[in-house]
Amino acid sequence: MKNSEPLTDKIYARPPHFTLRYRTGPRLLWSSEARHDYGALFLLGGNLRWQDARGETGELEAGGALLVAPGDTLSAASAGRAEFVTLSLAPLYVLDCAARARLMRADGFITFPAHAITFDERLARLARDVAEELLEESPGQEVVISAILEQTLVHLLRQHAGVPPTSGLDSSPRLLPLCVRPRCRRILPAARRRL
């Protein structure tokens, strides 16, 4: 009988904000069937072939990432051994982070122009850091993971969501920050009418 390679699968969740999953093993699959949340796959080792709903395909190497907005469909598979971290983010969490970072479009919808990021050194480093923290299980893990994921999200918004950064409160209709807190929701419509 042939020895099979071990599969490592570790999940960390902070409902309702995000779910983080670390996987390593042979012939791994990932699928994002028309989801309601934002998703990302950060490839730490190996290669993956991916395909979206339009039939666009590609190959991803270590250091790359796949990004999925709500409603997008994307799947990926490895032929050999692979190691990756997947992340599911609640839309409200993404919008809140974008508003606080002043990286929000007026329509309040965030998309990623490209599904695949071939290599982003900083993103790869953040993915590796969150994977190490997830596997380590030290006191304070929740705080560190949340901080790394928020930094990762801001980096994705700045570099890969096609939303230009603003300095201070921008009054242009295209980039008016969306405040997701209840008391701000009453103020925001009046501010938009004045524009």
N, C-alpha and C positions, 0 to 999 in steps of 0.2 A: 504494500500500500504506500502511495506517495504522500509525503508530508506536505500539507498545504500551508501557504504563508498566512500568518495571523492577520486578522483584521482588527484595527483599533477604531473605536467609535465612541466619542465622548461628547455629551451635550450639556450646554449651560444655557439656562433661560432666565430672563428677567421680564416676566409678563407685566404689562402688555407691550413693553418697548421693543425687545429683541430676543432672538434665539440664536445661539452660536453653536456650531457643530464642527468638531475636528474628526477627520477620517483619514486613515491610511490603510493601504492594502492593495491587493491585486484586483484588476478589472472592476474599478469603481464606477458607479453610475450616479448622475445627478439630473434631476428634471424639475422644471418650474412650470407646471401646467397652469396657464392663465390664472395666476395667483392674485390675491388682493393686497399683498404687501410688496415691499421692495426686497430684492434679493441680490446677493453677491457670492461668488465663489472665488477664493484666493488660492491659486495653485502654488504650493510650497515645494513640491517635487514631482517629477515625472512629466508626462505629456497627456493632454486630453484632446479629443476631437469634439467639436460642438456644432450644433445646428439650431437655427431659429425657425419660427413658424412660416416665414417667407421662403425657406429653403436655403438661406445663406448659411455657409459652413466655414469652418476654419479650424486651425490647430493652435493649441495654447501650450506654451512651455512654462517651466518653473519661473515664478516671478510675475506671471500674468494673472489676469482676473476677468471674470465674466460678470456683467451687471444687468439686472432685470428690474424694470419698473412694473407697477401694477398693470395687469392685463397682458403682459408679454409672456410668450412661451419660448422656452429655451431648454435644450438638453445637452448633456455632455457625458462622455464615456472615456475611460482609459483602457488601452489594450494591455498595458503592463502595470507595474506597481505605480501608485500615485499617492500623494499626500496633499490634502487640501483642507481649508476652513470654509464653511458656508455660513452665511449670515442672513437672517430674515429680520427686516425692520418694519415696524408698524408705520403706516403713512403719517399718522399724527406725530409720532416721534421724529420722523424725518422733517416734517414741516416745522415743528417747534425748533429743532436744531438749526434749520435754515433761516428761520426768522431771527433767532438770537444771534446768528452769525452775519445777518444782513446779506444773505445769499438767496433771496427769494424773488421769483417773478411775480408780477401782479396777478396772473391767472391762478397762482397757487399750485400749479402742477409741475412736478419735477420729473424730467425724463433724462435718459442717457442717449446721446446721439449714436454711440457705438456700443454694441454689446460686449465686445472684446477689447481688453487693454493688453497689448502685447508685453510691455514691460514698463513699470513705474517703480523706480528704486525705493521711493519713500513708502508707497503703498505696500510693496513687498516686505519692507522692514516692519511696518505696522502689523501686517498679517502674521509675520513670524513672531513678533512680540506677543500678540494676543494668543497664538497657539502655545507658546511656551508658558504663559501665565495660566492658561486653561489646564495644561498638563501638570503643572507644578502643585496646585491646590494648597497655597499658603494662606495664612491669615491675611485678611484685607483683599483677597482675590476679587471680590465683587466691585470694590472701589477701583482697582487697577483696570479690570476688564472694561468697566463702564467708561473710564477715562480714555482708554486706547480706542474703543469703538467710537466714541464721540469725536475724537481726533481724526479717525479714519473717515467718518461721515463728512466732516468739514472738508477734508482733503478731496474726497470724491465730488462734493458739491463745487469746490473751487476749480478743480482740474478737469472733471469729466462730465459734469452735468450741463455745461454750456450756459451757466449763469454767471455773468460778470460780477466781480465783487463791487461793493459800494462802500464809500467812506461816509460815516455818519448816516443820518436819516435821509435817504434819497426821496425826492418828491416826484420823480418821473413815474407815470402810470405803469411802465414796464417793470419797474423794480421796487414798487412800494412793498415794504416788508409786511408780511401777514402775521398778525398777532393771534395766537391760538388760545390765549387765556380768555375766559368768559367776559371779564370786564372790558377787555380790549375789543372784543367783537362788536360791542355797541358803538365804540368810537370810530372804528375803521371805516364803516360806510360813509360817515360824514366827511372824513378826510378824503376819501376817494371822490366824493361829489365836488369838492373844492378844486380838484385837479383839472 
